[in-house]
Amino acid sequence: MVKKKICMLGYYGVGKTSLVSQFVSSMFSEKYHTTVGVKIDKKVLDVDGRPVTLMLWDLAGEEDDAPVKLSMLSGASGYLLVIDGLRSKTLSAAVGIHERLEAEIGRLPFLLLVNKVDERANWEVQDADLSDLRRRGWTVLATSAKSGENVQEAFLQLATELLKDGESD
């Protein structure tokens, strides 16, 4: 069976843990749980008739004075970069994480998830900014850990891309 390490990256409080919980267990909690270090979950997906085990590394969120430890990405096949649509600051933080990661580790397949689409009317993140990232080649999906919208699709899309890239661990 193919195994892939996927890292969840982003600023603190964007919903990384909630997205993993929704994906793995179809559960959502209104309570905020700060991730300390890393929390690892696992889920087996069927990707085009092929079983793939995703090892999900939910890394503690980046803060202004505590950047994500890129050493945690060692062995990662790809990552999901998560922002909170309600906080524009999380987009600039995500771009910074991505740039640091590419400079230090190189290119890895990734998707940008704009979380909290269930509260779309209150978003601070602008469509123009997301369009700019799409023009730069980024895949951007709007998700909701609360409702489950596009959560399964996001993980499946990344897993499919990882297999398409010819990786067969």
C-alpha positions in Angstrom: 0.0 0.0 0.0 1.2 3.5 -0.8 1.8 5.8 2.2 2.0 9.6 1.9 2.9 12.1 4.6 0.8 15.2 4.3 1.5 18.2 6.5 -1.1 20.7 7.6 0.4 24.2 7.6 -0.8 27.7 8.4 -1.2 30.5 10.9 -2.7 29.6 14.3 -6.4 29.2 14.6 -7.2 28.8 10.9 -8.8 25.4 11.3 -6.1 22.9 10.5 -7.1 20.5 13.3 -10.8 20.9 12.5 -10.2 20.1 8.9 -8.3 16.9 9.8 -11.0 16.0 12.3 -13.7 16.5 9.6 -11.7 14.5 7.1 -10.8 11.6 9.4 -13.9 11.4 11.6 -16.6 13.6 10.0 -16.7 15.5 13.2 -16.5 19.2 14.1 -16.2 20.9 17.5 -16.9 24.5 18.2 -14.2 24.4 20.9 -10.8 25.7 19.9 -7.9 23.3 20.6 -4.4 24.6 20.2 -2.1 22.1 18.7 1.2 21.8 20.5 4.0 20.4 18.4 2.4 17.9 16.0 -0.7 15.7 16.1 -0.7 12.7 13.7 -3.7 11.1 12.2 -4.2 8.5 9.5 -6.8 7.7 6.9 -6.9 5.3 4.0 -8.3 6.7 0.7 -9.2 5.0 -2.5 -7.5 7.0 -5.3 -8.6 5.7 -8.7 -9.0 2.2 -7.3 -5.7 2.2 -5.5 -5.6 2.3 -1.6 -3.4 5.2 -0.3 -2.7 5.7 3.4 -2.4 9.4 4.3 -0.4 10.1 7.4 -1.7 13.6 8.4 0.8 15.7 10.3 -1.2 18.6 11.9 1.6 21.0 12.8 1.2 23.7 15.4 0.1 27.0 13.8 2.6 29.6 13.0 2.6 32.8 15.1 4.4 36.1 14.5 7.2 35.2 16.9 7.1 31.4 16.3 7.5 30.3 12.7 6.6 26.7 11.6 9.6 24.4 12.1 10.3 23.2 8.6 12.2 20.2 9.9 8.8 18.7 10.7 8.3 18.5 7.0 11.1 16.0 6.5 9.7 13.1 4.4 6.5 14.9 3.5 5.0 14.2 0.1 2.9 17.3 0.1 1.0 19.8 2.2 -2.2 21.6 2.7 -1.7 25.3 3.4 -4.7 26.6 5.3 -5.9 30.1 5.8 -8.9 31.6 7.6 -11.1 33.6 5.1 -12.2 35.8 8.0 -8.6 37.0 8.7 -6.6 38.4 5.8 -3.4 38.3 7.9 -3.5 34.5 7.6 -3.1 34.8 3.8 0.1 36.8 4.0 1.4 34.3 6.7 0.6 31.4 4.3 2.5 33.0 1.5 5.4 33.5 3.8 5.3 29.9 4.9 5.2 28.7 1.3 8.1 30.9 0.3 10.3 29.7 3.2 9.4 26.1 2.6 10.3 26.3 -1.1 13.5 28.1 -0.4 14.6 25.5 2.2 13.1 22.3 1.1 12.2 22.7 -2.5 8.9 22.3 -4.3 6.3 20.0 -3.0 2.7 19.5 -4.2 0.3 21.6 -2.2 -3.2 23.1 -2.1 -4.3 26.4 -0.5 -7.4 25.9 1.5 -9.5 29.0 2.4 -11.3 27.7 5.4 -14.7 29.0 6.8 -16.5 29.2 3.5 -19.7 28.8 5.6 -19.1 32.4 6.7 -18.2 33.7 3.2 -20.2 36.9 3.6 -17.8 38.0 6.4 -14.5 37.1 4.7 -11.6 39.6 4.8 -9.6 37.7 2.2 -10.3 39.2 -1.2 -11.1 37.3 -4.4 -8.5 39.4 -6.2 -5.8 38.0 -3.9 -6.9 34.5 -4.5 -7.1 35.1 -8.2 -3.5 36.3 -8.2 -2.4 33.2 -6.5 -4.3 31.0 -9.0 -2.5 32.9 -11.8 0.8 32.0 -10.1 -0.2 28.3 -10.4 -1.6 27.8 -6.9 -4.6 25.5 -6.5 -7.1 27.3 -4.2 -10.2 25.6 -2.7 -12.7 27.1 -0.3 -13.5 24.7 2.5 -15.5 24.5 5.7 -14.4 22.3 8.6 -17.8 23.0 10.1 -20.1 21.9 7.3 -17.6 19.6 5.6 -17.8 21.5 2.3 -14.9 20.5 0.0 -12.9 18.8 2.8 -12.9 15.3 1.4 -12.3 16.8 -2.0 -9.3 18.7 -0.9 -7.5 15.7 0.6 -8.5 13.5 -2.4 -7.3 16.1 -4.8 -3.9 16.3 -3.2 -3.6 12.5 -2.9 -4.5 12.2 -6.6 -1.8 14.7 -7.5 0.8 12.9 -5.4 0.1 9.6 -7.3 0.0 11.4 -10.7 3.4 12.8 -10.0 4.7 9.3 -10.1 5.5 8.9 -6.5 5.0 5.3 -5.4 6.6 4.9 -2.0 
